């Protein structure tokens, strides 16, 4: 079993538990944070597009199973968002936190709008002007606000550094 798999799986399970147990109680004005999306994008930014796809599909499927909407739309959206965010991994700064937060905001907004569009195609809702400014945009802002607090710890936990096995003299 890959050593990168266990921390990612653990964070997705923790995010699912937080989504069920905590998210409804920390909602602001009816806007509920999306912990599963936050973990998906962080995983993609830290470990790359392949981890973003697998983690996004897994987290999205769990998100679909938790709700009352059809099964599959969140898995599709999280998978695509995870891939796109993971593709930006090489362009993010190793120690910086501003660019990953901007990427998290944009990814959250795209995920919210895409999820609404997929549900609209399935006849379960859709993206309207009121939904965009009343739920989707505030949801992306809320997720980004949580990312300011959570992203550094998540990224540090999910980052797999290669252990130093030898010491070489520098210089």
Short mmCIF file of the C-alpha atoms (twelve columns), coordinates in Angstrom:
data_MODEL
# 
_entry.id   MODEL 
# 
loop_
_atom_site.group_PDB 
_atom_site.id 
_atom_site.type_symbol 
_atom_site.label_atom_id 
_atom_site.label_alt_id 
_atom_site.label_comp_id 
_atom_site.label_asym_id 
_atom_site.label_seq_id 
_atom_site.Cartn_x 
_atom_site.Cartn_y 
_atom_site.Cartn_z 
_atom_site.pdbx_PDB_model_num 
ATOM 1   C CA . UNK A 1   0.000   0.000  0.000   1 
ATOM 2   C CA . UNK A 2   1.314   3.423  -0.922  1 
ATOM 3   C CA . UNK A 3   2.370   5.572  2.032   1 
ATOM 4   C CA . UNK A 4   0.767   8.620  0.384   1 
ATOM 5   C CA . UNK A 5   -2.607  6.879  0.375   1 
ATOM 6   C CA . UNK A 6   -3.198  6.580  4.121   1 
ATOM 7   C CA . UNK A 7   -2.918  10.264 5.127   1 
ATOM 8   C CA . UNK A 8   -5.158  11.256 2.212   1 
ATOM 9   C CA . UNK A 9   -7.736  8.622  3.087   1 
ATOM 10  C CA . UNK A 10  -7.606  9.687  6.715   1 
ATOM 11  C CA . UNK A 11  -8.172  13.337 5.841   1 
ATOM 12  C CA . UNK A 12  -11.108 12.488 3.563   1 
ATOM 13  C CA . UNK A 13  -12.737 10.429 6.331   1 
ATOM 14  C CA . UNK A 14  -12.154 13.226 8.866   1 
ATOM 15  C CA . UNK A 15  -13.595 15.754 6.395   1 
ATOM 16  C CA . UNK A 16  -16.672 13.564 5.913   1 
ATOM 17  C CA . UNK A 17  -17.177 13.353 9.674   1 
ATOM 18  C CA . UNK A 18  -16.775 17.121 9.982   1 
ATOM 19  C CA . UNK A 19  -19.215 17.632 7.104   1 
ATOM 20  C CA . UNK A 20  -21.841 15.583 8.911   1 
ATOM 21  C CA . UNK A 21  -21.201 16.508 12.536  1 
ATOM 22  C CA . UNK A 22  -19.876 20.082 12.490  1 
ATOM 23  C CA . UNK A 23  -20.769 21.811 9.203   1 
ATOM 24  C CA . UNK A 24  -24.504 22.260 9.899   1 
ATOM 25  C CA . UNK A 25  -23.696 23.947 13.205  1 
ATOM 26  C CA . UNK A 26  -21.114 26.386 11.843  1 
ATOM 27  C CA . UNK A 27  -23.287 27.546 8.957   1 
ATOM 28  C CA . UNK A 28  -23.400 31.321 8.539   1 
ATOM 29  C CA . UNK A 29  -26.680 32.611 7.159   1 
ATOM 30  C CA . UNK A 30  -27.524 29.211 5.731   1 
ATOM 31  C CA . UNK A 31  -24.123 28.872 4.037   1 
ATOM 32  C CA . UNK A 32  -22.550 25.546 4.978   1 
ATOM 33  C CA . UNK A 33  -18.791 25.013 4.552   1 
ATOM 34  C CA . UNK A 34  -17.625 22.197 2.320   1 
ATOM 35  C CA . UNK A 35  -14.856 20.378 4.191   1 
ATOM 36  C CA . UNK A 36  -14.644 17.618 1.572   1 
ATOM 37  C CA . UNK A 37  -13.910 20.126 -1.189  1 
ATOM 38  C CA . UNK A 38  -11.303 21.844 0.993   1 
ATOM 39  C CA . UNK A 39  -9.483  18.540 1.538   1 
ATOM 40  C CA . UNK A 40  -9.762  17.629 -2.156  1 
ATOM 41  C CA . UNK A 41  -8.191  20.861 -3.389  1 
ATOM 42  C CA . UNK A 42  -5.495  20.795 -0.706  1 
ATOM 43  C CA . UNK A 43  -4.665  17.194 -1.570  1 
ATOM 44  C CA . UNK A 44  -4.449  18.111 -5.257  1 
ATOM 45  C CA . UNK A 45  -2.219  21.119 -4.609  1 
ATOM 46  C CA . UNK A 46  0.131   19.094 -2.423  1 
ATOM 47  C CA . UNK A 47  0.289   15.750 -4.242  1 
ATOM 48  C CA . UNK A 48  -0.639  16.559 -7.844  1 
ATOM 49  C CA . UNK A 49  -3.360  15.836 -10.406 1 
ATOM 50  C CA . UNK A 50  -3.535  12.065 -9.943  1 
ATOM 51  C CA . UNK A 51  -4.159  12.420 -6.206  1 
ATOM 52  C CA . UNK A 52  -6.627  15.216 -6.995  1 
ATOM 53  C CA . UNK A 53  -8.630  12.955 -9.293  1 
ATOM 54  C CA . UNK A 54  -8.737  9.977  -6.928  1 
ATOM 55  C CA . UNK A 55  -9.289  12.087 -3.820  1 
ATOM 56  C CA . UNK A 56  -11.863 14.244 -5.593  1 
ATOM 57  C CA . UNK A 57  -13.840 11.267 -6.825  1 
ATOM 58  C CA . UNK A 58  -13.778 9.637  -3.383  1 
ATOM 59  C CA . UNK A 59  -14.710 12.814 -1.526  1 
ATOM 60  C CA . UNK A 60  -17.381 13.689 -4.096  1 
ATOM 61  C CA . UNK A 61  -18.923 10.243 -3.872  1 
ATOM 62  C CA . UNK A 62  -19.060 10.547 -0.085  1 
ATOM 63  C CA . UNK A 63  -20.609 14.007 -0.474  1 
ATOM 64  C CA . UNK A 64  -23.244 12.555 -2.800  1 
ATOM 65  C CA . UNK A 65  -23.995 9.713  -0.405  1 
ATOM 66  C CA . UNK A 66  -24.445 12.166 2.481   1 
ATOM 67  C CA . UNK A 67  -27.041 14.291 0.694   1 
ATOM 68  C CA . UNK A 68  -30.402 13.825 -0.944  1 
ATOM 69  C CA . UNK A 69  -29.312 14.773 -4.476  1 
ATOM 70  C CA . UNK A 70  -28.619 12.153 -7.155  1 
ATOM 71  C CA . UNK A 71  -25.443 10.138 -6.709  1 
ATOM 72  C CA . UNK A 72  -22.652 11.174 -9.056  1 
ATOM 73  C CA . UNK A 73  -22.710 14.957 -9.649  1 
ATOM 74  C CA . UNK A 74  -20.395 15.868 -6.767  1 
ATOM 75  C CA . UNK A 75  -18.086 12.972 -7.624  1 
ATOM 76  C CA . UNK A 76  -17.781 14.291 -11.182 1 
ATOM 77  C CA . UNK A 77  -17.298 17.913 -10.123 1 
ATOM 78  C CA . UNK A 78  -14.799 17.158 -7.337  1 
ATOM 79  C CA . UNK A 79  -12.861 14.863 -9.684  1 
ATOM 80  C CA . UNK A 80  -12.508 17.583 -12.333 1 
ATOM 81  C CA . UNK A 81  -11.733 20.298 -9.778  1 
ATOM 82  C CA . UNK A 82  -9.146  18.022 -8.147  1 
ATOM 83  C CA . UNK A 83  -7.474  17.417 -11.505 1 
ATOM 84  C CA . UNK A 84  -7.367  21.107 -12.433 1 
ATOM 85  C CA . UNK A 85  -6.075  22.144 -8.996  1 
ATOM 86  C CA . UNK A 86  -3.511  19.353 -9.102  1 
ATOM 87  C CA . UNK A 87  -2.353  20.537 -12.504 1 
ATOM 88  C CA . UNK A 88  -1.448  23.837 -10.857 1 
ATOM 89  C CA . UNK A 89  0.738   22.087 -8.279  1 
ATOM 90  C CA . UNK A 90  3.985   22.892 -10.088 1 
ATOM 91  C CA . UNK A 91  3.057   26.583 -10.310 1 
ATOM 92  C CA . UNK A 92  2.343   27.101 -6.613  1 
ATOM 93  C CA . UNK A 93  5.032   28.278 -4.296  1 
ATOM 94  C CA . UNK A 94  6.559   25.708 -1.977  1 
ATOM 95  C CA . UNK A 95  6.246   27.785 1.174   1 
ATOM 96  C CA . UNK A 96  3.747   30.445 0.163   1 
ATOM 97  C CA . UNK A 97  0.136   30.389 1.226   1 
ATOM 98  C CA . UNK A 98  -1.475  33.245 -0.722  1 
ATOM 99  C CA . UNK A 99  -1.578  31.547 -4.134  1 
ATOM 100 C CA . UNK A 100 -3.029  28.270 -2.778  1 
ATOM 101 C CA . UNK A 101 -5.772  30.269 -1.039  1 
ATOM 102 C CA . UNK A 102 -6.640  32.069 -4.279  1 
ATOM 103 C CA . UNK A 103 -6.716  28.700 -6.047  1 
ATOM 104 C CA . UNK A 104 -8.952  27.341 -3.275  1 
ATOM 105 C CA . UNK A 105 -11.364 30.261 -3.690  1 
ATOM 106 C CA . UNK A 106 -11.556 29.874 -7.467  1 
ATOM 107 C CA . UNK A 107 -11.844 26.079 -7.222  1 
ATOM 108 C CA . UNK A 108 -14.614 26.412 -4.641  1 
ATOM 109 C CA . UNK A 109 -16.536 28.876 -6.804  1 
ATOM 110 C CA . UNK A 110 -16.127 26.707 -9.903  1 
ATOM 111 C CA . UNK A 111 -17.186 23.620 -7.943  1 
ATOM 112 C CA . UNK A 112 -20.306 25.353 -6.604  1 
ATOM 113 C CA . UNK A 113 -21.359 26.625 -10.036 1 
ATOM 114 C CA . UNK A 114 -20.530 23.339 -11.785 1 
ATOM 115 C CA . UNK A 115 -22.435 21.329 -9.191  1 
ATOM 116 C CA . UNK A 116 -25.452 23.584 -9.689  1 
ATOM 117 C CA . UNK A 117 -25.188 23.224 -13.464 1 
ATOM 118 C CA . UNK A 118 -24.970 19.426 -13.287 1 
ATOM 119 C CA . UNK A 119 -27.973 19.348 -10.960 1 
ATOM 120 C CA . UNK A 120 -29.793 21.643 -13.408 1 
ATOM 121 C CA . UNK A 121 -29.123 19.219 -16.257 1 
ATOM 122 C CA . UNK A 122 -30.510 16.420 -14.085 1 
ATOM 123 C CA . UNK A 123 -33.614 18.474 -13.301 1 
ATOM 124 C CA . UNK A 124 -32.798 18.868 -9.605  1 
ATOM 125 C CA . UNK A 125 -32.175 22.621 -9.488  1 
ATOM 126 C CA . UNK A 126 -29.850 24.892 -11.345 1 
ATOM 127 C CA . UNK A 127 -27.785 28.041 -11.319 1 
ATOM 128 C CA . UNK A 128 -29.777 31.236 -11.018 1 
ATOM 129 C CA . UNK A 129 -28.724 34.797 -10.341 1 
ATOM 130 C CA . UNK A 130 -30.070 34.562 -6.788  1 
ATOM 131 C CA . UNK A 131 -28.412 31.207 -6.150  1 
ATOM 132 C CA . UNK A 132 -25.072 32.494 -7.401  1 
ATOM 133 C CA . UNK A 133 -24.994 35.616 -5.227  1 
ATOM 134 C CA . UNK A 134 -26.960 34.134 -2.322  1 
ATOM 135 C CA . UNK A 135 -25.341 30.707 -1.920  1 
ATOM 136 C CA . UNK A 136 -22.488 29.948 -4.331  1 
ATOM 137 C CA . UNK A 137 -20.337 33.069 -3.996  1 
ATOM 138 C CA . UNK A 138 -20.766 33.299 -0.200  1 
ATOM 139 C CA . UNK A 139 -19.993 29.555 0.009   1 
ATOM 140 C CA . UNK A 140 -16.726 30.074 -1.881  1 
ATOM 141 C CA . UNK A 141 -15.828 32.983 0.413   1 
ATOM 142 C CA . UNK A 142 -16.651 30.900 3.496   1 
ATOM 143 C CA . UNK A 143 -14.571 27.955 2.248   1 
ATOM 144 C CA . UNK A 144 -11.669 30.324 1.558   1 
ATOM 145 C CA . UNK A 145 -11.977 31.795 5.038   1 
ATOM 146 C CA . UNK A 146 -11.767 28.324 6.523   1 
ATOM 147 C CA . UNK A 147 -8.839  27.553 4.246   1 
ATOM 148 C CA . UNK A 148 -6.881  30.405 5.826   1 
ATOM 149 C CA . UNK A 149 -7.147  28.544 9.123   1 
ATOM 150 C CA . UNK A 150 -6.890  24.958 7.905   1 
ATOM 151 C CA . UNK A 151 -4.773  24.895 4.717   1 
ATOM 152 C CA . UNK A 152 -1.310  25.163 6.333   1 
ATOM 153 C CA . UNK A 153 -1.998  22.220 8.658   1 
ATOM 154 C CA . UNK A 154 -3.642  20.108 5.980   1 
ATOM 155 C CA . UNK A 155 -0.830  20.753 3.523   1 
ATOM 156 C CA . UNK A 156 1.819   19.933 6.111   1 
ATOM 157 C CA . UNK A 157 0.026   16.698 7.051   1 
ATOM 158 C CA . UNK A 158 -0.485  15.609 3.438   1 
ATOM 159 C CA . UNK A 159 2.956   16.607 2.152   1 
ATOM 160 C CA . UNK A 160 5.267   13.623 1.927   1 
ATOM 161 C CA . UNK A 161 8.834   14.809 2.229   1 
ATOM 162 C CA . UNK A 162 11.613  12.429 1.287   1 
ATOM 163 C CA . UNK A 163 13.583  11.456 4.381   1 
ATOM 164 C CA . UNK A 164 17.207  12.498 4.575   1 
ATOM 165 C CA . UNK A 165 19.342  9.361  4.575   1 
ATOM 166 C CA . UNK A 166 22.786  10.866 4.105   1 
ATOM 167 C CA . UNK A 167 24.513  14.062 5.019   1 
ATOM 168 C CA . UNK A 168 26.596  15.816 2.424   1 
ATOM 169 C CA . UNK A 169 28.840  18.721 2.986   1 
ATOM 170 C CA . UNK A 170 27.526  21.869 1.349   1 
ATOM 171 C CA . UNK A 171 30.027  24.206 -0.196  1 
# 
